[in-house]
Amino acid sequence: MPDTPSAPLLLGNQPGSFPHSVLAERHPAIIRQVREAFPYEPGQHRALDELLANCTEGAIEPLPADAHDRDLWETWGLGEYTGRSWFDVPWLWSESWFYRRLLQAVGYFGPGPWQGVDPFRPFKLAELDSAETDEELAALDDLAARPAAEQAQALLHGSLWGNRADLGFRLSAEGARAADAAPGLVADDSDRLWALLDRADGATLYLVADNAGRELVPDLLLIAHLLRSGRIGQAVLHVKPYPYYVSDATTADVVDALRRLTGAGGAAAAYGRHLWSALGDGRLTLRAHPFSSAPLPYAEMPGDLRADFAAATLTIVKGDLNYRRLVGDRLWDPTTPFADVATCFPGPVAALRTLKSDVITGLDAQTEAALVAAEDQRWRTSGTHALIQLRDAP
């Protein structure tokens, strides 16, 4: 992966920058929302207040001596960063550290009565149980009448756009906007993605999930369609080992999503039953590797995870955070080739991502110029643009 002064590591210490706003504004708001979502006890309230003060005005502190993952975090940089401002260490590291500390504050790691209680569960379930989810699942009945190739493309775009999944069911209208001043889909390697899967006999697809709720459902639908159609023979779904980044998917969230599908009726229920069966017979496997919640780029993944990804015909990494981990959390020139900065990955890899941070690679100069002319730099973080990028050789 290139490492040049022209692509500085993102920090949160520049007022007015997007990383600074996350650390100074979003994290305190999350603490308040979590505090109000549960009838936490006085000790948890004190711990949340202390975290609020520490993450905005204090310095990074070591984990308690009895923390189950203290040694792991030491290898991830805690010893180096202890005593420094949250704003002066790599933004990716600081964000991950915030969620680790938040779980500690609410008693997630226990021991105690709150052990294992996901502080973000009310937000996830509210989204999963929304009327918008009902509408998106109902759209599957109409989609079932389309040719298999159109179904696959629609579901790929549903997975891409996440909670804008209804756009995917319109057969990728976003992909037809290339002539617009600021296209919604700023890079599209979907044809190459399908060709890669079709070249393999009994392809194995890995999907590294991003968010739970209405964003996980389209991921599961895509996997189900590819298994049912025979386009892949096996799927592996990587989720987080514990709650992370508010809405990142865990095993419990996969189960909630499958129950939502099987209870929906129609085509959605058929997809859900197929996935349930696929888990039971091994065609679909779940993974929750500790590194999935690490504050580090994929370039630093451990050997066992590297060997796991190397076994895939294709790995799809979903979402903004996984993209940052894949290419490095740096302010790249947007025209830097995606294949040049994704070399850390041990096998063919595709990124499906809506743009919600400053990190971007793989754009052509004309597209970048159109985006800047239409929106200045807001296009990088607005979530209204997306990409499908593929690097098909390690």
Number of C-alpha atoms within 10 A of each C-alpha: 12 14 12 10 9 11 16 12 17 23 21 24 19 13 11 9 13 18 24 19 15 15 21 20 12 12 20 18 14 17 18 13 14 21 18 10 13 12 10 14 11 9 12 17 15 13 16 23 16 13 21 21 12 15 21 16 12 16 17 20 16 15 19 10 9 7 14 12 13 15 13 14 18 15 10 17 13 19 15 11 20 16 13 13 19 29 24 15 20 20 23 23 20 23 21 17 19 21 20 21 17 23 21 20 20 26 22 20 18 15 9 9 9 16 14 16 15 20 22 19 18 13 16 21 16 12 16 22 14 12 11 16 21 15 11 22 24 16 17 20 14 10 19 13 10 12 9 14 11 16 21 23 19 25 31 24 31 27 28 26 27 26 21 18 25 23 19 25 22 15 20 19 14 18 18 12 14 14 9 11 15 20 19 21 23 23 20 16 15 18 11 15 20 14 10 16 18 13 11 14 12 15 21 22 25 26 25 22 25 26 26 29 27 25 28 24 29 28 26 23 25 21 26 24 19 22 23 15 12 13 21 22 17 21 25 22 21 21 27 24 18 22 26 24 18 17 18 24 26 24 19 16 24 20 12 17 25 24 15 21 24 19 14 17 15 15 19 25 19 16 23 24 18 19 24 17 13 18 15 11 10 12 16 22 15 17 16 16 15 15 18 23 20 21 19 21 21 24 18 14 15 11 8 10 15 17 12 13 20 17 15 21 22 26 26 22 22 26 26 24 21 22 25 19 21 23 26 26 26 23 17 25 15 18 15 17 16 19 19 14 20 26 20 19 21 20 21 22 27 25 26 27 25 25 24 20 20 22 22 25 23 21 20 14 12 9 20 19 14 15 22 15 12 13 13 11 13 16 21 22 16 13 16 16 21 26 26 22 24 26 22 16 12 13
